[in-house]
Amino acid sequence: MDRTGAPRESTVHEKGRLRLRPWHVEDAVFHRALWLERDLRVPAHRRVGADGRPTVADLEGWIRRYVPEPAPGLLVVELRGSGEPIGYCGLVANSVGRPDEPELAFEFLRSSWNQGFATEASRAMLELAGSVGYRQLASTVRDWNGASLRVLEKLGFVRTGQVERDADHGDSLLLRLNLRHGDADAPDPT
Ligand SMILES: CC(C)(COP(=O)(O)OP(=O)(O)OC[C@H]1O[C@@H](n2cnc3c(N)ncnc32)[C@H](O)[C@@H]1OP(=O)(O)O)[C@@H](O)C(=O)NCCC(=O)NCCS
């Protein structure tokens, strides 16, 4: 049950070390911690401002309004053992307007980095995306984001050569994974 007494939505995926589930209003606290930890190279509108916004209340509002599209949307990733949320992973609308090719997105608390969690959660998400029926996924990554590029490489994404130049925040690279022919089912080498 959540704080309003409504039943919680069910787990979407549970395997290995992780559970992927829809957002609960209480996740606003950990979601804001993610915002606070963001790299200074991330554009200012995606970081907590000098006015403290977004506040926890702002993010509670986002969660209440959130529509998980393209399906299954962004899901909270929590540790199966403790139930502690450590990040999110999922699909967002394609930034260059291709509805047939959603983008994979992920973000994890720094305390959980470099333990294979983003890769493990993304593998689960690729399975879910395949079962929804998507044939391919995209991802856009800043050229300075070595960890994210490495996760995508481990998943089988390849660079398309398309680059959106941004002298202020770093160029955005477009990568793509063919779900039918990619190596999403290959064993994780980590
Ligand atoms: C990107 C992110 C999700 C990775 O999460 P994670 O759980 O640490 O990822 P994993 O542990 O599954 O894999 C990380 C890989 O990157 C490597 N890595 C870490 N820092 C790196 C760096 N600066 N440069 C290159 N590779 C790096 C790790 O060694 C590991 O590779 P390996 O398994 O071959 O050793 C995490 O760093 C994060 O939340 N960053 C901020 C949000 C973000 O950038 N999201 C993506 C936006 S496109």
The ligand as an SDF file (V2000), in Angstrom:
LIG
                    3D

 48 50  0  0  0  0  0  0  0  0999 V2000
   25.9410    5.5360  -16.4280 C   0  0  0  0  0  0  0  0  0  0  0  0
   25.5270    4.8280  -15.1310 C   0  0  0  0  0  0  0  0  0  0  0  0
   24.0350    4.5680  -15.1570 C   0  0  0  0  0  0  0  0  0  0  0  0
   26.2860    3.5010  -15.0290 C   0  0  0  0  0  0  0  0  0  0  0  0
   25.7820    2.7990  -13.9130 O   0  0  0  0  0  0  0  0  0  0  0  0
   26.5790    1.5670  -13.2550 P   0  0  0  0  0  0  0  0  0  0  0  0
   25.6060    0.7760  -12.4520 O   0  0  0  0  0  0  0  0  0  0  0  0
   27.8070    2.0810  -12.5950 O   0  0  0  0  0  0  0  0  0  0  0  0
   27.0060    0.7440  -14.5710 O   0  0  0  0  0  0  0  0  0  0  0  0
   27.6830   -0.7240  -14.6300 P   0  0  0  0  0  0  0  0  0  0  0  0
   28.3330   -0.9920  -13.3200 O   0  0  0  0  0  0  0  0  0  0  0  0
   26.6620   -1.6640  -15.1450 O   0  0  0  0  0  0  0  0  0  0  0  0
   28.7950   -0.5200  -15.7700 O   0  0  0  0  0  0  0  0  0  0  0  0
   29.6680    0.6100  -15.7320 C   0  0  0  0  0  0  0  0  0  0  0  0
   30.8190    0.3640  -16.6880 C   0  0  0  0  0  0  0  0  0  0  0  0
   31.4350    1.6180  -17.0060 O   0  0  0  0  0  0  0  0  0  0  0  0
   32.7960    1.5770  -16.6370 C   0  0  0  0  0  0  0  0  0  0  0  0
   33.1490    2.9320  -16.2520 N   0  0  0  0  0  0  0  0  0  0  0  0
   32.9130    3.5730  -15.0990 C   0  0  0  0  0  0  0  0  0  0  0  0
   33.3510    4.8380  -15.1740 N   0  0  0  0  0  0  0  0  0  0  0  0
   33.8760    4.9890  -16.4220 C   0  0  0  0  0  0  0  0  0  0  0  0
   34.4880    6.0750  -17.1050 C   0  0  0  0  0  0  0  0  0  0  0  0
   34.6430    7.2750  -16.5380 N   0  0  0  0  0  0  0  0  0  0  0  0
   34.8930    5.8770  -18.3870 N   0  0  0  0  0  0  0  0  0  0  0  0
   34.7430    4.6830  -18.9920 C   0  0  0  0  0  0  0  0  0  0  0  0
   34.1740    3.5990  -18.3870 N   0  0  0  0  0  0  0  0  0  0  0  0
   33.7480    3.7710  -17.1120 C   0  0  0  0  0  0  0  0  0  0  0  0
   32.8630    0.5650  -15.5260 C   0  0  0  0  0  0  0  0  0  0  0  0
   34.1840    0.0860  -15.3400 O   0  0  0  0  0  0  0  0  0  0  0  0
   31.9090   -0.4870  -16.0720 C   0  0  0  0  0  0  0  0  0  0  0  0
   32.4950   -1.2010  -17.1520 O   0  0  0  0  0  0  0  0  0  0  0  0
   33.1010   -2.6970  -16.9530 P   0  0  0  0  0  0  0  0  0  0  0  0
   31.9550   -3.5570  -16.4850 O   0  0  0  0  0  0  0  0  0  0  0  0
   33.6360   -3.0510  -18.2890 O   0  0  0  0  0  0  0  0  0  0  0  0
   34.1620   -2.5650  -15.8700 O   0  0  0  0  0  0  0  0  0  0  0  0
   25.8880    5.6860  -13.8860 C   0  0  0  0  0  0  0  0  0  0  0  0
   27.2380    6.0680  -13.9850 O   0  0  0  0  0  0  0  0  0  0  0  0
   25.0180    6.9210  -13.7400 C   0  0  0  0  0  0  0  0  0  0  0  0
   23.9390    6.8670  -13.1670 O   0  0  0  0  0  0  0  0  0  0  0  0
   25.4830    8.0690  -14.2800 N   0  0  0  0  0  0  0  0  0  0  0  0
   24.7210    9.3060  -14.1940 C   0  0  0  0  0  0  0  0  0  0  0  0
   23.4890    9.2640  -15.0710 C   0  0  0  0  0  0  0  0  0  0  0  0
   23.8200    9.0130  -16.5150 C   0  0  0  0  0  0  0  0  0  0  0  0
   24.8740    9.3980  -16.9870 O   0  0  0  0  0  0  0  0  0  0  0  0
   22.8790    8.3410  -17.1990 N   0  0  0  0  0  0  0  0  0  0  0  0
   23.0280    8.0520  -18.6000 C   0  0  0  0  0  0  0  0  0  0  0  0
   22.6510    9.2300  -19.4140 C   0  0  0  0  0  0  0  0  0  0  0  0
   22.8440    8.8340  -21.1450 S   0  0  0  0  0  0  0  0  0  0  0  0
  1  2  1  0
  2  3  1  0
  2  4  1  0
  2 36  1  0
  4  5  1  0
  5  6  1  0
  6  7  2  0
  6  8  1  0
  6  9  1  0
  9 10  1  0
 10 11  2  0
 10 12  1  0
 10 13  1  0
 13 14  1  0
 14 15  1  0
 15 16  1  0
 15 30  1  0
 16 17  1  0
 17 18  1  0
 17 28  1  0
 18 19  1  0
 18 27  1  0
 19 20  2  0
 20 21  1  0
 21 22  1  0
 21 27  2  0
 22 23  1  0
 22 24  2  0
 24 25  1  0
 25 26  2  0
 26 27  1  0
 28 29  1  0
 28 30  1  0
 30 31  1  0
 31 32  1  0
 32 33  2  0
 32 34  1  0
 32 35  1  0
 36 37  1  0
 36 38  1  0
 38 39  2  0
 38 40  1  0
 40 41  1  0
 41 42  1  0
 42 43  1  0
 43 44  2  0
 43 45  1  0
 45 46  1  0
 46 47  1  0
 47 48  1  0
M  END
$$$$
